[in-house]
Amino acid sequence: MRATPKSGELAAALLAMWLGMAALLASHLWSMAMPSKANLFLLKLAVWIPGWQKIGPFAGKETIGLIVWLGSWVLLFLLLHRRSVPLKPALYAFLAGVLLVTLLFWPPVIHAWFGWNPTTAS
């Protein structure tokens, strides 16, 4: 048993967390861009979550984020757990990625991206 984990394990965990958040963002943007196709798929994907009917397609979005997070964590852990990775750049990249994902979830940014003007009627 070792006292401290290798830095590759931490880098794998950070990258997997970011990939899960990015997948959640991608599924959210997909449901906004093509709601008729995306929401049907997301609703089918969500049936394993208790009470999924009450939160609708968001349960499917969370499922996609969970699948990508866990799948990428297992894969990245197996690839990086014995490696030594510089943690400072990995942490800065993770924080920048989280900031980017958070910014892209923000409604004014999404509205500008899709060309929606919330002050005028459609």
N, CA, C and O atoms as CSV, one atom per row, in Angstrom:
chain,resi,resn,atom,element,x,y,z
A,1,MET,N,N,0.853,-1.187,0.000
A,1,MET,CA,C,0.000,0.000,0.000
A,1,MET,C,C,0.896,1.247,0.000
A,1,MET,O,O,1.823,1.355,0.803
A,2,ARG,N,N,0.613,2.159,-0.887
A,2,ARG,CA,C,1.436,3.362,-0.952
A,2,ARG,C,C,0.753,4.506,-0.202
A,2,ARG,O,O,-0.472,4.547,-0.096
A,3,ALA,N,N,1.540,5.411,0.303
A,3,ALA,CA,C,1.021,6.491,1.148
A,3,ALA,C,C,0.351,7.584,0.336
A,3,ALA,O,O,-0.679,8.115,0.750
A,4,THR,N,N,0.916,7.932,-0.813
A,4,THR,CA,C,0.337,9.003,-1.620
A,4,THR,C,C,0.053,8.484,-3.028
A,4,THR,O,O,0.822,7.682,-3.558
A,5,PRO,N,N,-1.033,8.930,-3.631
A,5,PRO,CA,C,-1.328,8.473,-4.993
A,5,PRO,C,C,-0.385,9.111,-6.005
A,5,PRO,O,O,0.135,10.207,-5.793
A,6,LYS,N,N,-0.181,8.413,-7.088
A,6,LYS,CA,C,0.607,8.987,-8.186
A,6,LYS,C,C,-0.150,10.174,-8.760
A,6,LYS,O,O,-1.373,10.250,-8.636
A,7,SER,N,N,0.547,11.079,-9.372
A,7,SER,CA,C,-0.107,12.269,-9.916
A,7,SER,C,C,-0.968,11.943,-11.133
A,7,SER,O,O,-1.877,12.708,-11.455
A,8,GLY,N,N,-0.709,10.843,-11.809
A,8,GLY,CA,C,-1.531,10.444,-12.946
A,8,GLY,C,C,-2.957,10.128,-12.536
A,8,GLY,O,O,-3.892,10.364,-13.302
A,9,GLU,N,N,-3.133,9.594,-11.329
A,9,GLU,CA,C,-4.471,9.298,-10.826
A,9,GLU,C,C,-5.282,10.578,-10.651
A,9,GLU,O,O,-6.461,10.628,-11.001
A,10,LEU,N,N,-4.645,11.604,-10.111
A,10,LEU,CA,C,-5.328,12.875,-9.928
A,10,LEU,C,C,-5.629,13.542,-11.262
A,10,LEU,O,O,-6.712,14.096,-11.454
A,11,ALA,N,N,-4.680,13.489,-12.178
A,11,ALA,CA,C,-4.916,14.057,-13.508
A,11,ALA,C,C,-6.058,13.329,-14.215
A,11,ALA,O,O,-6.859,13.963,-14.902
A,12,ALA,N,N,-6.143,12.006,-14.057
A,12,ALA,CA,C,-7.234,11.239,-14.655
A,12,ALA,C,C,-8.570,11.650,-14.053
A,12,ALA,O,O,-9.556,11.801,-14.775
A,13,ALA,N,N,-8.609,11.832,-12.742
A,13,ALA,CA,C,-9.853,12.238,-12.079
A,13,ALA,C,C,-10.289,13.628,-12.542
A,13,ALA,O,O,-11.472,13.846,-12.804
A,14,LEU,N,N,-9.350,14.569,-12.645
A,14,LEU,CA,C,-9.694,15.922,-13.085
A,14,LEU,C,C,-10.207,15.923,-14.519
A,14,LEU,O,O,-11.210,16.569,-14.821
A,15,LEU,N,N,-9.527,15.206,-15.396
A,15,LEU,CA,C,-9.948,15.175,-16.797
A,15,LEU,C,C,-11.301,14.481,-16.944
A,15,LEU,O,O,-12.133,14.910,-17.743
A,16,ALA,N,N,-11.525,13.415,-16.179
A,16,ALA,CA,C,-12.808,12.716,-16.243
A,16,ALA,C,C,-13.941,13.612,-15.746
A,16,ALA,O,O,-15.028,13.609,-16.324
A,17,MET,N,N,-13.698,14.376,-14.683
A,17,MET,CA,C,-14.734,15.303,-14.200
A,17,MET,C,C,-15.064,16.329,-15.276
A,17,MET,O,O,-16.233,16.624,-15.520
A,18,TRP,N,N,-14.037,16.869,-15.915
A,18,TRP,CA,C,-14.282,17.870,-16.945
A,18,TRP,C,C,-15.015,17.259,-18.136
A,18,TRP,O,O,-15.911,17.891,-18.696
A,19,LEU,N,N,-14.652,16.056,-18.526
A,19,LEU,CA,C,-15.335,15.406,-19.648
A,19,LEU,C,C,-16.810,15.157,-19.327
A,19,LEU,O,O,-17.662,15.304,-20.203
A,20,GLY,N,N,-17.119,14.784,-18.088
A,20,GLY,CA,C,-18.512,14.619,-17.684
A,20,GLY,C,C,-19.290,15.919,-17.763
A,20,GLY,O,O,-20.432,15.938,-18.221
A,21,MET,N,N,-18.668,17.016,-17.312
A,21,MET,CA,C,-19.333,18.320,-17.392
A,21,MET,C,C,-19.504,18.756,-18.844
A,21,MET,O,O,-20.540,19.313,-19.208
A,22,ALA,N,N,-18.499,18.505,-19.669
A,22,ALA,CA,C,-18.591,18.862,-21.084
A,22,ALA,C,C,-19.676,18.040,-21.784
A,22,ALA,O,O,-20.370,18.555,-22.660
A,23,ALA,N,N,-19.826,16.775,-21.407
A,23,ALA,CA,C,-20.886,15.947,-21.989
A,23,ALA,C,C,-22.261,16.453,-21.574
A,23,ALA,O,O,-23.193,16.456,-22.378
A,24,LEU,N,N,-22.388,16.878,-20.324
A,24,LEU,CA,C,-23.641,17.468,-19.858
A,24,LEU,C,C,-23.961,18.729,-20.659
A,24,LEU,O,O,-25.102,18.934,-21.072
A,25,LEU,N,N,-22.958,19.564,-20.874
A,25,LEU,CA,C,-23.147,20.777,-21.669
A,25,LEU,C,C,-23.529,20.423,-23.105
A,25,LEU,O,O,-24.440,21.034,-23.663
A,26,ALA,N,N,-22.854,19.454,-23.708
A,26,ALA,CA,C,-23.145,19.079,-25.090
A,26,ALA,C,C,-24.574,18.552,-25.225
A,26,ALA,O,O,-25.274,18.889,-26.180
A,27,SER,N,N,-25.005,17.731,-24.274
A,27,SER,CA,C,-26.373,17.209,-24.357
A,27,SER,C,C,-27.398,18.326,-24.141
A,27,SER,O,O,-28.475,18.304,-24.737
A,28,HIS,N,N,-27.067,19.289,-23.300
A,28,HIS,CA,C,-27.964,20.424,-23.080
A,28,HIS,C,C,-28.075,21.290,-24.345
A,28,HIS,O,O,-29.171,21.685,-24.743
A,29,LEU,N,N,-26.947,21.571,-24.957
A,29,LEU,CA,C,-26.972,22.377,-26.188
A,29,LEU,C,C,-27.675,21.625,-27.311
A,29,LEU,O,O,-28.384,22.233,-28.113
A,30,TRP,N,N,-27.490,20.319,-27.376
A,30,TRP,CA,C,-28.183,19.504,-28.378
A,30,TRP,C,C,-29.686,19.571,-28.173
A,30,TRP,O,O,-30.442,19.672,-29.139
A,31,SER,N,N,-30.124,19.515,-26.921
A,31,SER,CA,C,-31.571,19.567,-26.665
A,31,SER,C,C,-32.158,20.944,-26.963
A,31,SER,O,O,-33.355,21.068,-27.223
A,32,MET,N,N,-31.331,21.960,-26.926
A,32,MET,CA,C,-31.812,23.298,-27.272
A,32,MET,C,C,-31.796,23.516,-28.781
A,32,MET,O,O,-32.659,24.211,-29.317
A,33,ALA,N,N,-30.829,22.934,-29.459
A,33,ALA,CA,C,-30.708,23.135,-30.904
A,33,ALA,C,C,-31.702,22.274,-31.682
A,33,ALA,O,O,-32.272,22.734,-32.672
A,34,MET,N,N,-31.916,21.029,-31.246
A,34,MET,CA,C,-32.832,20.115,-31.927
A,34,MET,C,C,-33.747,19.445,-30.895
A,34,MET,O,O,-33.613,18.248,-30.643
A,35,PRO,N,N,-34.667,20.196,-30.299
A,35,PRO,CA,C,-35.466,19.642,-29.198
A,35,PRO,C,C,-36.329,18.442,-29.589
A,35,PRO,O,O,-36.512,17.537,-28.774
A,36,SER,N,N,-36.856,18.408,-30.796
A,36,SER,CA,C,-37.751,17.295,-31.160
A,36,SER,C,C,-37.015,15.953,-31.171
A,36,SER,O,O,-37.565,14.951,-30.713
A,37,LYS,N,N,-35.800,15.917,-31.678
A,37,LYS,CA,C,-35.015,14.680,-31.697
A,37,LYS,C,C,-34.358,14.412,-30.344
A,37,LYS,O,O,-34.448,13.311,-29.801
A,38,ALA,N,N,-33.710,15.422,-29.823
A,38,ALA,CA,C,-32.901,15.244,-28.616
A,38,ALA,C,C,-33.743,14.882,-27.403
A,38,ALA,O,O,-33.380,13.977,-26.651
A,39,ASN,N,N,-34.849,15.564,-27.200
A,39,ASN,CA,C,-35.630,15.331,-25.991
A,39,ASN,C,C,-36.260,13.942,-25.971
A,39,ASN,O,O,-36.398,13.351,-24.900
A,40,LEU,N,N,-36.647,13.405,-27.128
A,40,LEU,CA,C,-37.153,12.032,-27.166
A,40,LEU,C,C,-36.065,11.041,-26.754
A,40,LEU,O,O,-36.316,10.125,-25.972
A,41,PHE,N,N,-34.873,11.228,-27.278
A,41,PHE,CA,C,-33.751,10.361,-26.911
A,41,PHE,C,C,-33.424,10.504,-25.429
A,41,PHE,O,O,-33.215,9.509,-24.735
A,42,LEU,N,N,-33.381,11.744,-24.946
A,42,LEU,CA,C,-33.036,11.980,-23.543
A,42,LEU,C,C,-34.083,11.404,-22.595
A,42,LEU,O,O,-33.741,10.904,-21.524
A,43,LEU,N,N,-35.344,11.471,-22.977
A,43,LEU,CA,C,-36.390,10.884,-22.139
A,43,LEU,C,C,-36.263,9.359,-22.085
A,43,LEU,O,O,-36.473,8.763,-21.028
A,44,LYS,N,N,-35.926,8.731,-23.192
A,44,LYS,CA,C,-35.729,7.279,-23.203
A,44,LYS,C,C,-34.527,6.875,-22.349
A,44,LYS,O,O,-34.536,5.827,-21.703
A,45,LEU,N,N,-33.516,7.702,-22.355
A,45,LEU,CA,C,-32.300,7.416,-21.600
A,45,LEU,C,C,-32.499,7.605,-20.094
A,45,LEU,O,O,-31.716,7.090,-19.296
A,46,ALA,N,N,-33.531,8.332,-19.709
A,46,ALA,CA,C,-33.708,8.743,-18.318
A,46,ALA,C,C,-34.556,7.808,-17.477
A,46,ALA,O,O,-34.684,8.025,-16.272
A,47,VAL,N,N,-35.136,6.782,-18.064
A,47,VAL,CA,C,-36.138,5.989,-17.345
A,47,VAL,C,C,-35.595,5.251,-16.126
A,47,VAL,O,O,-36.389,4.824,-15.288
A,48,TRP,N,N,-34.308,5.084,-15.990
A,48,TRP,CA,C,-33.750,4.371,-14.842
A,48,TRP,C,C,-33.701,5.242,-13.586
A,48,TRP,O,O,-33.520,4.723,-12.484
A,49,ILE,N,N,-33.860,6.561,-13.739
A,49,ILE,CA,C,-33.790,7.476,-12.596
A,49,ILE,C,C,-35.164,7.576,-11.937
A,49,ILE,O,O,-36.146,7.862,-12.622
A,50,PRO,N,N,-35.258,7.345,-10.618
A,50,PRO,CA,C,-36.552,7.479,-9.946
A,50,PRO,C,C,-37.092,8.909,-10.086
A,50,PRO,O,O,-36.368,9.875,-9.848
A,51,GLY,N,N,-38.335,9.034,-10.464
A,51,GLY,CA,C,-38.963,10.348,-10.619
A,51,GLY,C,C,-38.556,11.086,-11.875
A,51,GLY,O,O,-38.671,12.310,-11.940
A,52,TRP,N,N,-38.080,10.358,-12.879
A,52,TRP,CA,C,-37.581,11.005,-14.095
A,52,TRP,C,C,-38.660,11.795,-14.815
A,52,TRP,O,O,-38.353,12.759,-15.518
A,53,GLN,N,N,-39.928,11.403,-14.653
A,53,GLN,CA,C,-41.015,12.102,-15.340
A,53,GLN,C,C,-41.131,13.546,-14.853
A,53,GLN,O,O,-41.539,14.430,-15.607
A,54,LYS,N,N,-40.775,13.777,-13.605
A,54,LYS,CA,C,-40.920,15.121,-13.030
A,54,LYS,C,C,-39.849,16.092,-13.520
A,54,LYS,O,O,-40.068,17.303,-13.527
A,55,ILE,N,N,-38.690,15.567,-13.931
A,55,ILE,CA,C,-37.631,16.478,-14.389
A,55,ILE,C,C,-37.402,16.406,-15.891
A,55,ILE,O,O,-36.616,17.178,-16.439
A,56,GLY,N,N,-38.085,15.486,-16.556
A,56,GLY,CA,C,-38.067,15.442,-18.013
A,56,GLY,C,C,-36.716,15.138,-18.611
A,56,GLY,O,O,-35.982,14.300,-18.087
A,57,PRO,N,N,-36.368,15.813,-19.719
A,57,PRO,CA,C,-35.136,15.504,-20.446
A,57,PRO,C,C,-33.861,15.747,-19.639
A,57,PRO,O,O,-32.803,15.216,-19.978
A,58,PHE,N,N,-33.955,16.549,-18.570
A,58,PHE,CA,C,-32.750,16.802,-17.778
A,58,PHE,C,C,-32.194,15.514,-17.186
A,58,PHE,O,O,-30.982,15.384,-17.013
A,59,ALA,N,N,-33.074,14.553,-16.871
A,59,ALA,CA,C,-32.602,13.266,-16.348
A,59,ALA,C,C,-31.741,12.544,-17.392
A,59,ALA,O,O,-30.758,11.896,-17.034
A,60,GLY,N,N,-32.090,12.646,-18.646
A,60,GLY,CA,C,-31.277,12.057,-19.707
A,60,GLY,C,C,-29.946,12.772,-19.870
A,60,GLY,O,O,-28.922,12.143,-20.133
A,61,LYS,N,N,-29.966,14.083,-19.714
A,61,LYS,CA,C,-28.722,14.847,-19.790
A,61,LYS,C,C,-27.783,14.431,-18.670
A,61,LYS,O,O,-26.584,14.261,-18.890
A,62,GLU,N,N,-28.325,14.266,-17.469
A,62,GLU,CA,C,-27.521,13.821,-16.343
A,62,GLU,C,C,-26.985,12.410,-16.572
A,62,GLU,O,O,-25.859,12.104,-16.182
A,63,THR,N,N,-27.772,11.565,-17.193
A,63,THR,CA,C,-27.328,10.204,-17.493
A,63,THR,C,C,-26.145,10.228,-18.455
A,63,THR,O,O,-25.177,9.491,-18.268
A,64,ILE,N,N,-26.218,11.064,-19.472
A,64,ILE,CA,C,-25.103,11.184,-20.415
A,64,ILE,C,C,-23.850,11.671,-19.692
A,64,ILE,O,O,-22.766,11.123,-19.897
A,65,GLY,N,N,-23.985,12.684,-18.859
A,65,GLY,CA,C,-22.840,13.172,-18.090
A,65,GLY,C,C,-22.250,12.100,-17.189
A,65,GLY,O,O,-21.030,11.981,-17.075
A,66,LEU,N,N,-23.114,11.318,-16.549
A,66,LEU,CA,C,-22.661,10.251,-15.663
A,66,LEU,C,C,-21.921,9.161,-16.432
A,66,LEU,O,O,-20.869,8.695,-15.994
A,67,ILE,N,N,-22.466,8.755,-17.571
A,67,ILE,CA,C,-21.831,7.708,-18.379
A,67,ILE,C,C,-20.453,8.163,-18.858
A,67,ILE,O,O,-19.482,7.413,-18.771
A,68,VAL,N,N,-20.373,9.393,-19.362
A,68,VAL,CA,C,-19.086,9.895,-19.861
A,68,VAL,C,C,-18.100,10.048,-18.713
A,68,VAL,O,O,-16.930,9.691,-18.852
A,69,TRP,N,N,-18.553,10.571,-17.593
A,69,TRP,CA,C,-17.659,10.754,-16.440
A,69,TRP,C,C,-17.092,9.419,-15.961
A,69,TRP,O,O,-15.876,9.269,-15.839
A,70,LEU,N,N,-17.971,8.444,-15.687
A,70,LEU,CA,C,-17.495,7.165,-15.167
A,70,LEU,C,C,-16.668,6.393,-16.200
A,70,LEU,O,O,-15.633,5.816,-15.868
A,71,GLY,N,N,-17.132,6.387,-17.452
A,71,GLY,CA,C,-16.389,5.684,-18.491
A,71,GLY,C,C,-15.016,6.280,-18.727
A,71,GLY,O,O,-14.029,5.553,-18.841
A,72,SER,N,N,-14.950,7.595,-18.801
A,72,SER,CA,C,-13.656,8.232,-19.030
A,72,SER,C,C,-12.750,8.104,-17.809
A,72,SER,O,O,-11.532,7.998,-17.951
A,73,TRP,N,N,-13.333,8.114,-16.614
A,73,TRP,CA,C,-12.491,7.952,-15.427
A,73,TRP,C,C,-11.835,6.583,-15.409
A,73,TRP,O,O,-10.642,6.472,-15.129
A,74,VAL,N,N,-12.597,5.541,-15.703
A,74,VAL,CA,C,-12.021,4.187,-15.722
A,74,VAL,C,C,-10.919,4.104,-16.779
A,74,VAL,O,O,-9.824,3.615,-16.499
A,75,LEU,N,N,-11.204,4.573,-17.974
A,75,LEU,CA,C,-10.217,4.509,-19.052
A,75,LEU,C,C,-8.967,5.327,-18.724
A,75,LEU,O,O,-7.846,4.840,-18.869
A,76,LEU,N,N,-9.163,6.567,-18.283
A,76,LEU,CA,C,-8.015,7.423,-17.971
A,76,LEU,C,C,-7.232,6.917,-16.769
A,76,LEU,O,O,-6.007,7.032,-16.733
A,77,PHE,N,N,-7.927,6.358,-15.786
A,77,PHE,CA,C,-7.228,5.788,-14.639
A,77,PHE,C,C,-6.312,4.659,-15.078
A,77,PHE,O,O,-5.157,4.581,-14.660
A,78,LEU,N,N,-6.842,3.785,-15.925
A,78,LEU,CA,C,-6.019,2.663,-16.393
A,78,LEU,C,C,-4.830,3.139,-17.224
A,78,LEU,O,O,-3.770,2.513,-17.206
A,79,LEU,N,N,-5.001,4.232,-17.944
A,79,LEU,CA,C,-3.906,4.753,-18.772
A,79,LEU,C,C,-2.882,5.554,-17.978
A,79,LEU,O,O,-1.698,5.538,-18.312
A,80,LEU,N,N,-3.318,6.257,-16.931
A,80,LEU,CA,C,-2.440,7.223,-16.265
A,80,LEU,C,C,-2.043,6.880,-14.836
A,80,LEU,O,O,-1.229,7.596,-14.253
A,81,HIS,N,N,-2.578,5.823,-14.250
A,81,HIS,CA,C,-2.364,5.627,-12.811
A,81,HIS,C,C,-0.919,5.368,-12.416
A,81,HIS,O,O,-0.566,5.573,-11.255
A,82,ARG,N,N,-0.093,4.939,-13.312
A,82,ARG,CA,C,1.325,4.698,-12.977
A,82,ARG,C,C,2.252,5.793,-13.494
A,82,ARG,O,O,3.474,5.694,-13.386
A,83,ARG,N,N,1.661,6.816,-14.044
A,83,ARG,CA,C,2.482,7.890,-14.616
A,83,ARG,C,C,2.576,9.069,-13.663
A,83,ARG,O,O,1.737,9.264,-12.784
A,84,SER,N,N,3.612,9.835,-13.868
A,84,SER,CA,C,3.773,11.067,-13.117
A,84,SER,C,C,3.468,12.221,-14.065
A,84,SER,O,O,4.154,12.413,-15.070
A,85,VAL,N,N,2.447,12.974,-13.738
A,85,VAL,CA,C,1.975,14.071,-14.576
A,85,VAL,C,C,2.195,15.376,-13.814
A,85,VAL,O,O,1.909,15.440,-12.618
A,86,PRO,N,N,2.694,16.413,-14.478
A,86,PRO,CA,C,2.826,17.697,-13.777
A,86,PRO,C,C,1.434,18.214,-13.356
A,86,PRO,O,O,0.569,18.441,-14.203
A,87,LEU,N,N,1.235,18.392,-12.068
A,87,LEU,CA,C,-0.096,18.716,-11.568
A,87,LEU,C,C,-0.486,20.177,-11.745
A,87,LEU,O,O,-1.668,20.475,-11.917
A,88,LYS,N,N,0.462,21.083,-11.709
A,88,LYS,CA,C,0.111,22.494,-11.830
A,88,LYS,C,C,-0.561,22.804,-13.168
A,88,LYS,O,O,-1.627,23.420,-13.174
A,89,PRO,N,N,0.024,22.399,-14.309
A,89,PRO,CA,C,-0.668,22.644,-15.579
A,89,PRO,C,C,-1.994,21.894,-15.680
A,89,PRO,O,O,-2.955,22.404,-16.255
A,90,ALA,N,N,-2.047,20.679,-15.121
A,90,ALA,CA,C,-3.292,19.903,-15.164
A,90,ALA,C,C,-4.394,20.613,-14.372
A,90,ALA,O,O,-5.542,20.660,-14.814
A,91,LEU,N,N,-4.054,21.156,-13.221
A,91,LEU,CA,C,-5.035,21.870,-12.409
A,91,LEU,C,C,-5.482,23.158,-13.093
A,91,LEU,O,O,-6.672,23.473,-13.092
A,92,TYR,N,N,-4.558,23.899,-13.671
A,92,TYR,CA,C,-4.931,25.124,-14.389
A,92,TYR,C,C,-5.812,24.815,-15.598
A,92,TYR,O,O,-6.770,25.540,-15.869
A,93,ALA,N,N,-5.495,23.745,-16.324
A,93,ALA,CA,C,-6.317,23.360,-17.468
A,93,ALA,C,C,-7.714,22.947,-17.005
A,93,ALA,O,O,-8.706,23.284,-17.652
A,94,PHE,N,N,-7.796,22.222,-15.894
A,94,PHE,CA,C,-9.087,21.821,-15.355
A,94,PHE,C,C,-9.912,23.039,-14.959
A,94,PHE,O,O,-11.093,23.123,-15.298
A,95,LEU,N,N,-9.307,23.976,-14.251
A,95,LEU,CA,C,-10.035,25.182,-13.829
A,95,LEU,C,C,-10.485,26.015,-15.029
A,95,LEU,O,O,-11.594,26.548,-15.031
A,96,ALA,N,N,-9.635,26.128,-16.044
A,96,ALA,CA,C,-10.025,26.853,-17.253
A,96,ALA,C,C,-11.171,26.133,-17.957
A,96,ALA,O,O,-12.087,26.779,-18.465
A,97,GLY,N,N,-11.129,24.810,-17.990
A,97,GLY,CA,C,-12.207,24.041,-18.604
A,97,GLY,C,C,-13.520,24.189,-17.856
A,97,GLY,O,O,-14.577,24.316,-18.474
A,98,VAL,N,N,-13.464,24.174,-16.535
A,98,VAL,CA,C,-14.673,24.364,-15.728
A,98,VAL,C,C,-15.245,25.755,-15.966
A,98,VAL,O,O,-16.460,25.914,-16.085
A,99,LEU,N,N,-14.386,26.757,-16.034
A,99,LEU,CA,C,-14.842,28.123,-16.308
A,99,LEU,C,C,-15.512,28.198,-17.678
A,99,LEU,O,O,-16.557,28.832,-17.823
A,100,LEU,N,N,-14.919,27.556,-18.679
A,100,LEU,CA,C,-15.491,27.560,-20.024
A,100,LEU,C,C,-16.853,26.871,-20.060
A,100,LEU,O,O,-17.796,27.398,-20.650
A,101,VAL,N,N,-16.965,25.696,-19.433
A,101,VAL,CA,C,-18.233,24.975,-19.412
A,101,VAL,C,C,-19.293,25.795,-18.677
A,101,VAL,O,O,-20.435,25.882,-19.129
A,102,THR,N,N,-18.920,26.392,-17.553
A,102,THR,CA,C,-19.866,27.219,-16.794
A,102,THR,C,C,-20.320,28.414,-17.621
A,102,THR,O,O,-21.503,28.754,-17.624
A,103,LEU,N,N,-19.407,29.042,-18.309
A,103,LEU,CA,C,-19.747,30.183,-19.149
A,103,LEU,C,C,-20.703,29.775,-20.269
A,103,LEU,O,O,-21.636,30.510,-20.592
A,104,LEU,N,N,-20.473,28.612,-20.853
A,104,LEU,CA,C,-21.329,28.159,-21.943
A,104,LEU,C,C,-22.701,27.685,-21.468
A,104,LEU,O,O,-23.622,27.573,-22.276
A,105,PHE,N,N,-22.853,27.407,-20.185
A,105,PHE,CA,C,-24.172,27.089,-19.627
A,105,PHE,C,C,-24.982,28.349,-19.334
A,105,PHE,O,O,-26.200,28.271,-19.171
A,106,TRP,N,N,-24.342,29.484,-19.265
A,106,TRP,CA,C,-24.982,30.729,-18.852
A,106,TRP,C,C,-25.967,31.182,-19.941
A,106,TRP,O,O,-25.567,31.321,-21.097
A,107,PRO,N,N,-27.241,31.413,-19.601
A,107,PRO,CA,C,-28.253,31.748,-20.619
A,107,PRO,C,C,-27.905,32.911,-21.543
A,107,PRO,O,O,-28.170,32.794,-22.739
A,108,PRO,N,N,-27.331,34.029,-21.082
A,108,PRO,CA,C,-27.003,35.082,-22.058
A,108,PRO,C,C,-26.011,34.627,-23.132
A,108,PRO,O,O,-26.096,35.063,-24.280
A,109,VAL,N,N,-25.087,33.763,-22.766
A,109,VAL,CA,C,-24.127,33.254,-23.748
A,109,VAL,C,C,-24.837,32.310,-24.712
A,109,VAL,O,O,-24.627,32.386,-25.923
A,110,ILE,N,N,-25.677,31.420,-24.180
A,110,ILE,CA,C,-26.419,30.491,-25.033
A,110,ILE,C,C,-27.347,31.252,-25.978
A,110,ILE,O,O,-27.444,30.914,-27.158
A,111,HIS,N,N,-28.021,32.269,-25.470
A,111,HIS,CA,C,-28.933,33.053,-26.316
A,111,HIS,C,C,-28.165,33.757,-27.431
A,111,HIS,O,O,-28.625,33.796,-28.572
A,112,ALA,N,N,-27.019,34.304,-27.113
A,112,ALA,CA,C,-26.220,34.968,-28.144
A,112,ALA,C,C,-25.715,33.955,-29.172
A,112,ALA,O,O,-25.673,34.246,-30.367
A,113,TRP,N,N,-25.335,32.770,-28.703
A,113,TRP,CA,C,-24.820,31.732,-29.587
A,113,TRP,C,C,-25.889,31.288,-30.583
A,113,TRP,O,O,-25.601,31.129,-31.769
A,114,PHE,N,N,-27.129,31.086,-30.107
A,114,PHE,CA,C,-28.200,30.642,-30.976
A,114,PHE,C,C,-28.926,31.802,-31.660
A,114,PHE,O,O,-29.830,31.570,-32.462
A,115,GLY,N,N,-28.552,33.027,-31.361
A,115,GLY,CA,C,-29.175,34.178,-31.995
A,115,GLY,C,C,-30.556,34.501,-31.465
A,115,GLY,O,O,-31.373,35.097,-32.167
A,116,TRP,N,N,-30.823,34.106,-30.217
A,116,TRP,CA,C,-32.119,34.380,-29.599
A,116,TRP,C,C,-32.055,35.729,-28.910
A,116,TRP,O,O,-31.144,35.990,-28.124
A,117,ASN,N,N,-33.005,36.570,-29.199
A,117,ASN,CA,C,-33.086,37.849,-28.516
A,117,ASN,C,C,-34.243,37.774,-27.530
A,117,ASN,O,O,-35.400,37.802,-27.950
A,118,PRO,N,N,-33.970,37.678,-26.232
A,118,PRO,CA,C,-35.037,37.491,-25.256
A,118,PRO,C,C,-35.946,38.700,-25.078
A,118,PRO,O,O,-36.978,38.591,-24.416
A,119,THR,N,N,-35.596,39.843,-25.646
A,119,THR,CA,C,-36.434,41.039,-25.476
A,119,THR,C,C,-37.496,41.190,-26.541
A,119,THR,O,O,-38.378,42.041,-26.415
A,120,THR,N,N,-37.433,40.382,-27.590
A,120,THR,CA,C,-38.434,40.468,-28.654
A,120,THR,C,C,-39.235,39.177,-28.729
A,120,THR,O,O,-38.734,38.099,-28.406
A,121,ALA,N,N,-40.475,39.299,-29.157
A,121,ALA,CA,C,-41.327,38.103,-29.302
A,121,ALA,C,C,-40.969,37.368,-30.576
A,121,ALA,O,O,-40.616,37.985,-31.581
A,122,SER,N,N,-41.060,36.051,-30.533
A,122,SER,CA,C,-40.710,35.235,-31.711
A,122,SER,C,C,-41.858,35.196,-32.673
A,122,SER,O,O,-41.761,34.562,-33.724
